[in-house]
Amino acid sequence: MDNVAYLLTCSDTSRDAFVLAKLDQSAKLRKEIGRLLNEWIEAEALAMLGDMIREIQHTTVAVQQPALPDFLQPRLRQPR
């Protein structure tokens, strides 16, 4: 509310300076939001790519190395 009171009482020159300062602040914030949005999108895309690669590798390994029947599975030595 302080800004409203100031704008109602200040000179035209001061009001113009105030408006320009707020437009400059707005432009800087818009630029920062755009930078953060791009960073967020890149992080999400890389996470999705990582999931896709993991899924492909697990699928490829499962296809290339079929499970052996139980009687061919190596026996683990029991600790003495």
C-alpha distance (Angstrom), angle and dihedral (degrees) to the residues before:
residue distance angle dihedral
M1 . . .
D2 3.80 . .
N3 3.79 89.3 .
V4 3.80 91.5 54.6
A5 3.79 92.2 50.6
Y6 3.79 90.1 48.5
L7 3.81 92.9 49.2
L8 3.80 91.2 50.0
T9 3.80 92.8 53.3
C10 3.81 106.4 32.0
S11 3.79 127.9 95.2
D12 3.80 123.5 -97.5
T13 3.81 90.3 -106.2
S14 3.81 91.9 52.2
R15 3.80 91.0 45.9
D16 3.81 90.6 51.4
A17 3.80 90.5 49.8
F18 3.80 89.9 48.5
V19 3.82 91.9 51.3
L20 3.80 92.3 48.5
A21 3.80 91.1 48.5
K22 3.82 91.2 51.0
L23 3.81 91.9 47.2
D24 3.81 89.2 50.6
Q25 3.81 90.4 49.2
S26 3.80 90.1 48.5
A27 3.82 92.2 50.6
K28 3.81 91.6 50.0
L29 3.80 91.5 49.2
R30 3.81 91.5 48.1
K31 3.81 89.4 51.6
E32 3.82 91.6 49.0
I33 3.81 91.7 47.9
G34 3.81 89.4 51.3
R35 3.81 90.8 50.5
L36 3.81 91.7 48.9
L37 3.79 91.6 46.3
N38 3.80 91.2 52.7
E39 3.81 90.9 47.7
W40 3.82 90.8 49.8
I41 3.82 92.8 48.3
E42 3.82 91.0 49.5
A43 3.82 91.8 49.8
E44 3.82 91.5 49.1
A45 3.81 91.6 47.4
L46 3.81 92.7 49.7
A47 3.81 90.9 48.6
M48 3.80 90.2 51.3
L49 3.82 90.8 47.0
G50 3.80 89.8 51.6
D51 3.81 90.7 51.5
M52 3.81 91.3 48.4
I53 3.81 93.3 49.4
R54 3.81 91.5 47.4
E55 3.81 90.4 50.1
I56 3.81 92.3 47.9
Q57 3.80 92.4 48.0
H58 3.80 92.8 48.2
T59 3.79 91.0 47.6
T60 3.81 91.8 46.9
V61 3.82 92.2 48.6
A62 3.80 91.4 48.6
V63 3.81 91.5 50.3
Q64 3.81 94.9 44.3
Q65 3.79 95.4 44.9
P66 3.80 109.7 41.4
A67 3.78 115.5 -166.8
L68 3.79 115.9 -93.0
P69 3.77 119.0 -123.2
D70 3.81 113.2 -98.6
F71 3.81 94.5 -104.6
L72 3.83 90.4 57.2
Q73 3.80 95.4 47.5
P74 3.81 112.4 112.2
R75 3.77 113.6 -105.2
L76 3.79 116.3 -121.6
R77 3.77 115.8 -133.3
Q78 3.75 113.9 -118.5
P79 3.82 114.5 -127.8
R80 3.79 113.5 -110.4
